[in-house]
C-alpha cells in the first residue's frame, strides 16, 4: 500500500485520515449548520432596516430582533467550537498515526538506506514536514470547509439583488488567475524551502554529534561559517516564500475592497433611483417572480452578506499557503514511507523456525558494496558452541562477515547458513533475537545504566543484570557511581570512558543469553589487564554458545577453537593459535609485530 501512495500525497492523506471520516463529516455538518444560522443575520438586519424605513419599528420588535441576533451569535459560536474540536482533534490523531507509521517504517529499513540518507534529513521530514501536513489537515481543511458559506451567501445575495451580485462577482475570473499563479509558485518554492531545511538540519545534527571532533581539530569557526551559509540560503528561500504569502493576502483584500466600493456605488445608485429587481415572491398560489423596488433594507442586507463573504475569501490565501506546504511535506514523507527495506522477511521465510542453535556456515560467500568487492569466495564452518576468531589487517572484511551473519546485508553470491538453513529463510526476529552483538562503534542511549544493559531484555531482573556486569568487569565502575545502576548517562554515554562504554556494551549483549555471541573489536579500548579478566570470565560463558571474536590483538584470540585470518576479502589462513604461529604466515607476522609493540610500550 505504501508503494501505491508514493507521489500521491492527497490519496495518502485520504488513506491515513479515513479512520476519522466521521469526525470530519461531523465538522462539515456543523460548518453547514453555523453557516445556515449566520445567514439569518443579513435577513434580520434587512428586517430591522425595513421596519425603521417604513416607521413600523416598536421597542418590543427591536428587543425581539436584537435577541434573535444574540441567539444566532451563540448558536454559531457553539457550532464553530464543536467543529474545531472535531476537526482539529482528528488532525492531531492523524498526526499521531502518521508519526508512528513513519518511525515504525524507518526502523524496518536496512543499513544501506541510512548510509545514503543523512540523519538530519530524516529528522526534518519527521518533524518540520509532518507539522506542515498536520497544519493543512487541521486548520487548512477547516478553512476549506468554511468556504461552504460562499454558495449559500451568494444565494441570499442573488435573492436580494441579482444585478448587484453580478457586479460583485465580476473580479472573480481575474482573482482566479492570480491565485493559480501564486499556487504554482508557492508549490515550487515550498519544496525548495523544505529541502533546504533538511540541509540545515543535517549540518546541525552532524556538528552536534561530532562536537568533540570539531573542537579537537579547532575548526569551529569554519563549521560555523558553513552552517551560516546554509542557514542564509534557507533564509533567502523562506523569504521568497514569505514575500509570495505576504502578497497574496493584500491582493485578495484589494480585490474585495474594489468589489465593496463597486457594490456600494452601484447599490446606492439603485436605492436612490428606486430601481426594480426581480426576485421570488411567496403568494397563496405559490412562488412567483415579480418586480419589486430595491430598498435601503435590501441594500443593508446585501452589504452584510458581502462582509460575510469577505472572510472566507481572504482566508483562502492562508489556506493556499497551508495547502502547498502540506502537499510538499506529505510528498517528502511518502518518499521515506515508499522505501522498501532491502532486508526483510519474504515468501521464502520459514516461520516454523523459532529457535537457533548456533551452527554457522559460509558457503562460497561473496559480498560487493557499491563498486568495491568486500568479500570474495569465503567459506568456513563454525560448529554450535565453538569459539572462532577473525583476525586480519584493517579493511580486510572481518566486520563484513558479521554484517552478513546478522543480515544487515545479504551476500551477493553464495549463502550464509545457520543450523543448515539459509539465513535469508530464517525470520529476522528469530535470527537477530538469537544474536548478542557488540559492534566496533559502541552506542549507548541517554538513559540509566540499568536500562542500557537491559535494552535487549527489558524485563531482566537485577540479578541477571549484575551477573552480566560482573562478567564484563563493570561492577567496580557501577559501585563508584553515586546512583549505581540507576546512574543516568549523557548523550551516547558521554560521562563514561571508552573502555567503560565497551564493557557496558558487552554486558548488554551477555544479558540476552544469546545462542551466538559476536564481539567485534569490543575490547579495543580496554587495558590489557582488564581484557584478560574479561576474557577469563567470558570463556565459561562462551563455552555453551557459538562465539565469534574479531580483534586486532592476537592476545585476545589465542584461546579460540579456530582462528580465521582474513586478508583482502579472503580467508587466507585458518587453524589454532599454535598451528598458525608454526606456519609462519600472516598471523605469525601479526603476532611478532604485536610482541614488538608490547616490548616498546614496556620500555
N, C-alpha and C positions, 0 to 999 in steps of 0.2 A: 504493500500500500504506500509506503514512504517513497518508493521509487516513482510511483504514479503521480505523486504530488509535486515532485521536483519541477521548478519552473512554472508552477500553477499556484501562486500564492492565495488566490481567492477560493479556489477549490480546497486548498489546505485549511484555510480559515473556517470554511463551512464544515469540513470534516472534524476539526477539533472543537468547534462550538456546537455541534449537533446535540450533544448531551444536555445542553442548556437552552434548547429551542423554545421550551415553554416559558422560560424567563424572558427571552427576547420577544416572543409573541405577546406575553403579558404586558411588557413595557410598551410595545407598539400599540396595543389596545388602549392602554392608559393615555398614550400620546394622542390617540384619536379622541379619547374621552375629554381631556382638558382642552383640546383644540375646539371640539364641539361646544364646550361650555364657554370658552373665551369668545367664540363668535357671537355670543349673546351680548357682549359689551358694546360693539358698534350699533346693534339694534336697539339696545336700551338707551344709549346716548341719542340715537336718532329720535327715539320716542320722547325723551326729555326735551330736546330742542324743539321738536314739533309741538309739544304742549305749550312751551313758552311762546313759540311763534304764533300760535292760534289763541294765546291768552286763556288756555284752559287748565293751566297748572294750579294745583292746590297743595297746601302743606302736606296733607296725607299722602297724595300721589308722589310728592317729592321724596318723602320718607320711604315709601314702598320701593320706589325706583332705586334710591341710594342703597337700601337694604338688599335689593336684588343684585346690585353691583358688588356689594360686600360678599354675598353668598357665592357669586361667580368667582371672585378672587380666592376665597377659601377653598372652594371645590377644585379650582385649577391648581392651587398650591399643593393640596393634598395629593392630587393625581400626579403632579410633576415629581413630588417627593418619592412616591411609591415607584414611579417609573425609573427614577435614578437608582433606587435601592435594588430593583430587579436587574437592570441592565449593567450598572457598574459592578454589582455583585457577581453577575455572570462573567463579566470580563476578568475579574480577579480570579475566579475559579478557572477560567480558560488559561490565564497566565500561569497559574499553579500547575495545571496539567501539561502545558507546553514546556515549561521549565523542567519538570520532572522527566518528560519524554526526551528532551534534548540531552539532559545529563545522563539518563539511562542509556541512550544510544551511544554517546561518546564513550562510555565505559565498555561498550562491546567492540569498539574499533581496535584494530591491531596496531602494532608499533609503527608500521610503515606510514600510517596516517599522521601520527604525531611527529615523525621525522620530517615530513614535508609541510606541516602546518604549525605555525607559531602559537604558543600558548596564549599570548595576548590577543590574537585574532579570535580564538575560540571564546575567550572571556568577553570580548567586545560583543560577539553575537549573543552570548548567554545573558548579557546584562543590558547594554545600550539598545541593541536591535530588538530584543524581546520587550523592553519597555515601550519602544515606539509602536510595536504591534499591539500591545495592550491598550495604549492610548487611543489607537484607531478603533479597536473593537469596543472600548468603553465609551469615552466621550465622543469619539468620532461617529460611531454608529448611532448613538443617542442624538447627536446633532443632525445626522442624516434623517433619522425618524421624525425629528421636529419639522422637517420640510413637508410633512404631510399636511401641515396647516395651509400651505400655499394654494393647492387647488380649492380647498373649502373657502378660504378667504377670497380667492378670485371669483368663486360662485356668488358670494354675497355682494362683491363689487359689481359684478355683471347685473345683478338684480337692481342695485341702486342706480347704476348708470353705465350702460354698455358702451356708449361712445367714449365716455371718460376713461373707462377701463382700457380701451384700445390705445389711448394716449399714454396711459401708464405702462403698457406692455411694449410700446414702440422701441425702447432702447434694448430690449432683451436679446435680439439677434447679435447686436454689437457686443453686448456683455458676454454672450456665449463664446464668441470668437476670442475675446480677451482671456476668458477663463481657460479655454482649451490651450492657448499658447502658454499660459502660466503652468498648467498641469504638465505639459510635455517638458518644459524647462525644469520644473521642480523635481520631476521624477529623475532626470539625469543628474541634477545637482545633489539630490538627496543620496544617491548611490555614491557619488564622489565623496561626500561628507562622511558617510558611514564607513567607506573603505579606508579613508584617511584616519578615522578614529581608531580603526584596527591597527594601523601602522603605529600610531602614538601609543596605544595600549601595549603593543608588543615590545616597543623600545623601553617603555617604563618598566614592564614586567622583567625583561632581561636585565636591566640595570639594578633593579631591586634584588633579584635573585642572585646576581653576581656582584653585589655591593663590595664584598671583601676583595675580589679580584680588581675591581675598578679602583678602589682605594690603594691597594698594594702596588699597582702599576702607575699610580699618580696621574690617571687620565680623567679625573672627574670633570675638569674644565672642558676637555674635548667631548666627553659624553654629554655634558650639559649643552654644548653648542649644537651637537647633532640632534638632541631632543628638542631644543629650541627651534631648530629649523623645521622639524616635522610638525611641531606644535604650531608654528607660524603658518605652515601650509594648511593645517586643519582650520586655523582661524580664518584664513583667506577664503577657503571653500565654504565655511559656515557663514561668513559674512555675505558671500554671493547669494546663498540660500536665504539669509535673513533679509537682504535687500528685496528679493522677489516676494517674500512673505509680507514685508512691510509695505510693498507697493500694491499688492492685490487687494488689501482691505480698503485703503483710501480710494482706489479706482471704483470698487463696488459701491462705496459710500457716496462717491461723487456722482455715479450714475443714478443712485437712488435720490440724491438731493435734486438732481436735474428733473427727475420724474416728479418729485413732490412739488417743485416750482411750477412745472408744466401743468400738473393737475390742479394746483391752486389757482393758477391764472385761468385755465380753461373752465374749471368748475365754478369759480367766482363769476366769470362771464355768463355762464349758463344760468346761475341763480339770479343775476341782475336782470337779464333779459327774459326770464321766465321760460326757458327752453323746455320743450316737451321731450320726454323719454318714453320708450316702450318697455313695459315691464309686465310680468304676470300679475293678474288681479284675481282674487278669490271672490266668486259670486255664488249665488244659490244654484246656478246652473253648472258650476264647476270653475276650473281655472281657464281664464281667457287672457289674451294680451291686449293691453289698452294703452293709449297715450295719456300720460299724467305729467303734471309740471314737476320739474327738478327743483325741489325746495332746499332751503337752508338746512333743514333736518337731514335730507338725503346727503347733502354735501358734507355735513358734520360726520355722519356715519361712514361715508366713503373715506374721509381723511383718517379716521380711526383704523379702518381696515388697511389703509396704506401704511400706517405706522406699524401695525401688527405684521404686515408683510415684510417690512424692512429688516426685522431682527433675523428671521431665518435666512434671508438672502445675504445679509452681511456675515452671518455665521458660516455661510457656505465657503467663504475664503479660508476660514480657520479649519473647517472640515477637510478642505483640499490639502492643506499642509499635513494634517494627520494622516490622510489617506496615502499621500505619496511616501512619507517616511515609513508608515506601516507596511506598505506594499514592498518597498525595498528591504525593510527589516525582515519580513517573512520570507522573501526570496533568499536572503543570506542565511537564514536559519534552515531553510529547506536544503540548501547546499550541504549543510552538515548532516541533516537527517537523511539525505539521499546517498550518503557514503555507505557502501556496503562493507562490512568487516571482511578482510581478506582471510581471516582465520575464524572459522565458525563451524558449529555442528551442521552436518548436511544429510542428504538422503542415505549416505553410506554409513552413518554413525550407528554403532551398535549400542542401543540403550539397555541391553541386558547386562552390560558390563558395569558393575557397581563398585568394584574394588580393584586395586593394583598391588601385585606382589613386589615388583621392582626389577624384574629381569629386563635388561636393555640390550638392544642390538642395532647397530648402524650397518645397513646393508648397501654398500657402494653408494654412499650419500655424497651428493654434490650440492653446493649452495652458491647462488650468484645473487649479488645485491647491486642493482644498477649495472654498471659496466665492469664491475670487479668480481673475479672468481675468488670467493672466500674459502670454500672447502671443495676438494676435488677427490672423488672416488674414495671416501673414508669408510672403512669397515672395521668394526671391533665388536666384541661381546662382553657384557657385564652380567655375571650371574646375580640372582637375587641375594641380597645380604653381603655382596662383595664391595670392598672399598677400592676405588680406582682413582688414580691421579692423572691429571692432564698438565703437562708442562711444555714449555717452549718459549721462543722469543716473543716479544710484544708484537701483536698484529698477525700472529701465526694462524689464528682461527679457533683458539681454545674456547672463548666465550660464545662463539657462534655455534659450537657443539651443544652448549647448554640452551641457547636460544631455540634450537631445533627440538631439543628434548622437551622443553616446556611449551612448545608450539607458539612461541612469539612469532616465529616464521615457519614455513613449510619448506622442505628441501625442493630444489629444482630438478633433482634426479635422485633415484634410489628411494629408500624407505627407512624410517625410524620405527623400530618395533618395540613395543612394551609388552612383556609377557607373551611374545609371539604374535601380537596383533599390531597392525599398522596404527601408529599414534593418531592418524587422521580419522580412524574409525572409533576411537575411544571418546566418549563425551568429554568435552572440555572441562566441565565441572568436576568430573571424576578424576581426570588426569591431573589437573592443577591442584585439586584437593589432596592428592597423594604426594605432592612435592613440597618440601621445605627448602626455600631458595634464599640464599644470601648473596645479592649481586655485588659487583665491584663498587658501584655508586650507592652508598648507604643513604636511604631516605627515611627520615623519621617525621612523624606528624606532630603538630603543635598541640600535644595532649600530655597526659601524665605518662610516666614510665610504665605504670601498670597497663594502661590502655595500649601503649605501643607494643609491649611484649605480648599481650593477649589479642593483638589485632586479628590474627587468623582464627582464633578460638575465643570469641567474646565471652563465653560462659566459663572460661577456665578459672578454677579456684586458686586461692593464694598459694597453696602448697605446690601446685603444678607450676605456677609462675616462678616461685622461688627455686624450685628444682632446676628449671631451665636456666635461671640466672646463675645458679651455683656452677653448673657445667660451663657456662660462658664466662665464668670468673667476674661476674658483675655484682656479686653480693657486697663486697667491700665498698664499692662505689656507692651503692644504694644506702649502705649504713652511714656513710659520711654526709649524705644529703639530709636537709632538715625535715623534709616530709617523706623520706623513704620512697616507696613505690609510688606514692601519690605526688611526687615532685613534678611540677608542670614544666615541660620542655619548651624552649623557644622555637621559633620557626626553623624547621629542618634540624632540630636538636642542637641549636647554636650554643647552648650552655654546656655541652659535653665536648670532650676532646675527640679526635678522630678515632683513637683506639676504643674509647668508651662507646662511641656510636656503633662501631663494628661489633663489639661484644653484645650490645643490646639487640642488634640485628640478628646475631647468632641465636640469642635466647628466643627471639620472636619466631625463628624457624624451628627451633627444638620443641617449643611448647605445642606445636601442631602434631607432634609424634608422627612424622611423615614416613611413608614407605620408601621414598627416595629423598635423600638429603644432598643438596648441592651447595658447596661453599666456593664461590668464585672470587678468589684472591681476597677472602674475607678476613685474613689476619695480617694484611699488609701494613696496617697502622699500629699493630700490637708489638710490643717489645719481645725479644726472643724468649726471655724467662716466662713471661705471661703466656706466650704462644705455646710453650712446652706444657704448661699446666693445663691449658685449654685442650690441647691435643690428647693429653693423657686421659682426661675425663671424657673426651669425645669418643675415644676408642671403644669404651664399653657401650656407649650409646649407638655408635655406628656398627657394632658387631651384629646387630639384629636387623639392619636395614641397608639397602643399597646406598652407597655414599660416593659422591664424586667431588674430588678436591681439585681446584685449579689454583696454582700458585707459581710464583717466580722463584720461591725459595725451595731448594732441594730438601732442606731440613724439615719442611712441612709435609712432604710427601714420601719420605723414605720408608715409612712403615706400611705403605699401601700394598694391597694384594697384587695390584697390577699398575704399572705406570705406562702411560701413553705419551710419547714425545711427538708434538705437533710442530711442523715447520712448513711455511708457505702453503697452508691448507691441506697438508697430507700428514698421515701418521707415519713417521719415518722410523720410529723405534718403539718397541713395547717389551715389557718384562718387569721383573722385580728390581729393586734398587741395586743389589749386588751384581746381578746379571748385566745390567746396563753399564755399571761402572767398569766391569771387566771387559765389556765390549769395546770401550774406548771411542764411542761416537759422540753425538751432540750432547747427550745427557751427561756424559763424563766431563766434557768441556765446561758445561754449565756448573757442574759440581766443583770442578777445580777453580773456576773463576770465583765462585762464592766463598770458597775456603780462603782464597787470597784476600778477598774483600773483608772477611771477618778478621783476618790477621792484621790488616791495615787499620781497622777500627780499634782493635785492642791496643795497637801501638800508639 
